[in-house]
Amino acid sequence: MATSNGKQPPQGEGEEAAPAGSIGGYESLHRLLESNLSPELFKEASRLLLGLNCGRALEAISLPEATSALAKAHNFDVQAFRFDADKEYLRQPRVVRVGLIQNSIATPTTSHFAEQKKAIMEKIKPMIDAAGDSGVNILCLQEAWTMPFAFCTREKRWCEFAEPVDGESTQFLQQLAKKYNMVIVSPILERDVNHGEIIWNTAVVIGNHGNIIGIHRKNHIPRVGDFNESTYYMEGNTGHPVFETAYGKIGVNICYGRHHPLNWLAFGINGAEIVFNPSATVGELSEPMWPIEARNAAIANSYFVGSINRVGTEVFPNPFTSGDGKPQHADFGHFYGSSHFSAPDASCTPSLSRYRDGLMISDMDLNLCRQIKDKWGFRMTARYDTYSSLLAKYLQPDFKPQNSEVYPKSQAGVDF
Ligand SMILES: NC(=O)NCCC(=O)O
């Protein structure tokens, strides 16, 4: 079966080798620039792209031998960096170690559902162990991590992957959370057994003692390209919760929610210090937006953002169309990984690979959030009152945009 880019992906594993020499055949933008620019130009490009002038140079941090051994044995990438903050007189530094995991699926989408789920769990277990061995305090997995991203198909049988909040995947992660004293954010397809089996796209926040701290349900559902997600689950009803964990206050803005600045704002207003954006998105649709939106949110809201995207090309048993007149196809396109962290001072880490499974780790001093609020004063200068009254008017059925009164059509040069 041809894929949407005309190439034949390996069947089974969603993971691909970077096609040598082809467009998109590079591991990450960072590596592309590093290998093609002189050291001076690369430094200047990094200053502009990674914000290393307004923030501070990010130091790579070394990890235990056990982590590198796991990464080698299970063929995943590990990268680790440190965001610093100024030393304060009245507060101790609040450094937390945070991890993000990106991965491809583990078996063909044609295999038994139970086998697919089991294989994904087995695949990410060593990655979670690597995070635990590295002393990660808070770890976030990718959107709908227990399953292939089958929403492109519109076939209802994939609903079988939905689980109750305290289901199999949560139980699996609860043990690991407890073992490693680590908070784990687990984005799954949720079956709400207490409310008529409604399906949601949910992040379960598991505390470092293996307790369930709470859940957040995806607020904004895409209706773009093959992201036929509204066929499967409802717009979330949990608002913008921020969870007080042992290591900091965290929120979860699931995937498509990253295109909505007010969604990011609401987590900030509720006090988030780190917002995770577990995602599943493909190159042709969103890759140019990916490095910008999360970083912008971190800057505008004075918090850290952890962005995660799955990797690989997932091929489904039955072809589907995209409703665009083009031929039917059986894959969703290439999920380009590129998970990374952004900081409130505009700095960000390089991204993980566009092709390989990976674990991204960052140490971050959460004191930086307040330091940037004090420096830039975005909260103080935001004029929320102005926008709240405009929005209240906009929501009225008789609202008309102001410019329709100020510039009558004839003056605006529009002749109907
Ligand atoms: N999973 C999801 O919401 N994807 C939508 C596509 C995008 O936002 O890039």
The ligand as a Gaussian input file, in Angstrom:
#p B3LYP/6-31G(d) Opt

LIG

0 1
 N       -3.839000      14.922000      17.928000
 C       -4.188000      16.100000      17.471000
 O       -4.938000      16.809000      18.098000
 N       -3.650000      16.452000      16.276000
 C       -4.106000      17.569000      15.534000
 C       -3.113000      18.033000      14.570000
 C       -2.270000      19.143000      15.087000
 O       -2.715000      19.888000      15.945000
 O       -1.151000      19.282000      14.618000

